[in-house]
Amino acid sequence: QVQLVESGGGLVQDGGSLRLSCASSESTFSGYTMGWYRQAPGHQREWVASITSGGATNYVDYVKGRFTISRDDAKNTVYLQINSLKPEDTAVYYCKKFSRGRATDYWGQGTQVTVSS
């Protein structure tokens, strides 16, 4: 059973920054694509960014230039740096392990990000 634990969320002002972390319990962390999603109140969970085992990154268009996903395989941790935060970024942010084939994907419990205007 893989455990993913997010941290780093909080209340910040419009224009502020946060770095979210997601620590994995899995020793084979380095071999998997990891991603960040978010879910705002009254909305479905949506994909934000992902990073492959080789370090290739992808972002949803509306966060490009403000969000940066990275990973430290020595620490089994994936990060999401969020700059120039906007009130519409307010959401619970979740990390996800993308398993292969029919294996189960794993989710963290989420970390709340609230941006005040």
C-alpha positions as CSV (number, residue, x, y, z in Angstrom):
1,Q,0.0,0.0,0.0
2,V,1.5,3.3,-1.1
3,Q,1.1,6.3,1.1
4,L,1.3,9.8,-0.3
5,V,1.3,12.7,2.2
6,E,0.9,16.2,1.0
7,S,2.0,19.3,2.9
8,G,2.7,23.0,2.4
9,G,-0.8,24.3,1.9
10,G,-2.1,27.3,3.7
11,L,-3.7,30.8,3.6
12,V,-1.8,33.3,1.4
13,Q,-2.6,36.6,-0.1
14,D,-3.2,37.3,-3.8
15,G,0.2,37.3,-5.5
16,G,1.9,35.1,-2.9
17,S,3.7,31.8,-3.3
18,L,3.6,28.4,-1.9
19,R,5.5,25.2,-2.3
20,L,3.5,22.0,-1.9
21,S,5.2,18.7,-1.1
22,C,4.1,15.2,-1.5
23,A,6.1,12.5,0.2
24,S,5.8,8.9,-0.9
25,S,6.3,5.8,1.2
26,E,7.3,3.8,-1.8
27,S,11.0,2.9,-2.4
28,T,10.4,2.6,-6.1
29,F,9.1,6.2,-6.3
30,S,11.7,7.1,-8.9
31,G,10.2,4.8,-11.5
32,Y,6.7,6.4,-11.7
33,T,5.1,9.4,-13.2
34,M,3.6,11.7,-10.5
35,G,1.0,14.4,-10.8
36,W,-0.8,17.2,-9.0
37,Y,-4.5,17.8,-9.2
38,R,-6.8,20.3,-7.6
39,Q,-10.4,20.5,-6.6
40,A,-12.2,23.7,-5.9
41,P,-15.5,23.9,-4.0
42,G,-18.3,22.8,-6.3
43,H,-16.0,21.7,-9.0
44,Q,-14.6,18.4,-10.2
45,R,-11.0,17.4,-9.5
46,E,-8.8,18.6,-12.3
47,W,-5.3,17.7,-13.5
48,V,-2.8,20.5,-13.0
49,A,0.7,19.1,-13.7
50,S,2.7,15.9,-14.0
51,I,6.3,14.8,-14.1
52,T,7.6,11.6,-15.6
53,S,10.3,9.4,-14.1
54,G,12.7,11.0,-16.5
55,G,11.8,14.5,-15.4
56,A,9.6,15.5,-18.3
57,T,6.9,17.9,-17.2
58,N,3.5,18.9,-18.5
59,Y,1.0,21.5,-17.3
60,V,-2.5,22.6,-17.9
61,D,-2.4,25.7,-20.0
62,Y,-3.7,28.1,-17.4
63,V,-1.0,27.5,-14.9
64,K,2.0,27.6,-17.3
65,G,4.5,30.1,-16.2
66,R,3.2,30.2,-12.6
67,F,3.4,26.5,-11.5
68,T,6.5,24.4,-11.5
69,I,6.4,20.6,-10.7
70,S,9.7,18.9,-9.7
71,R,10.8,15.8,-7.9
72,D,13.6,14.7,-5.6
73,D,13.9,10.9,-6.0
74,A,16.4,10.7,-3.2
75,K,13.6,12.0,-0.9
76,N,10.7,10.2,-2.6
77,T,9.1,13.6,-2.9
78,V,7.3,15.6,-5.6
79,Y,6.9,19.3,-5.3
80,L,4.6,21.9,-6.8
81,Q,5.9,25.5,-6.6
82,I,3.0,28.0,-7.1
83,N,3.8,31.6,-7.7
84,S,1.6,34.6,-8.3
85,L,-1.3,33.0,-6.6
86,K,-4.8,34.1,-7.5
87,P,-8.0,33.7,-5.6
88,E,-9.2,31.2,-8.3
89,D,-6.3,29.0,-7.3
90,T,-8.1,28.3,-4.0
91,A,-8.6,24.5,-3.9
92,V,-7.6,21.3,-2.2
93,Y,-4.4,20.1,-4.0
94,Y,-3.8,16.4,-4.3
95,C,-0.8,14.4,-5.5
96,K,-1.2,11.2,-7.5
97,K,1.0,8.3,-8.4
98,F,0.3,7.0,-11.9
99,S,0.6,3.3,-11.7
100,R,1.2,1.1,-14.8
101,G,-1.3,-1.0,-16.6
102,R,-4.2,-2.1,-14.5
103,A,-2.5,-1.4,-11.2
104,T,-4.3,1.1,-8.9
105,D,-3.4,4.7,-9.0
106,Y,-2.8,6.2,-5.6
107,W,-3.8,9.6,-4.2
108,G,-2.8,11.6,-1.2
109,Q,-5.2,13.1,1.3
110,G,-4.9,16.6,-0.1
111,T,-3.7,19.9,1.2
112,Q,-5.8,23.1,1.3
113,V,-4.6,26.2,-0.5
114,T,-6.6,29.4,0.2
115,V,-5.8,32.6,-1.6
116,S,-7.3,35.8,-0.2
117,S,-7.9,38.9,-2.3
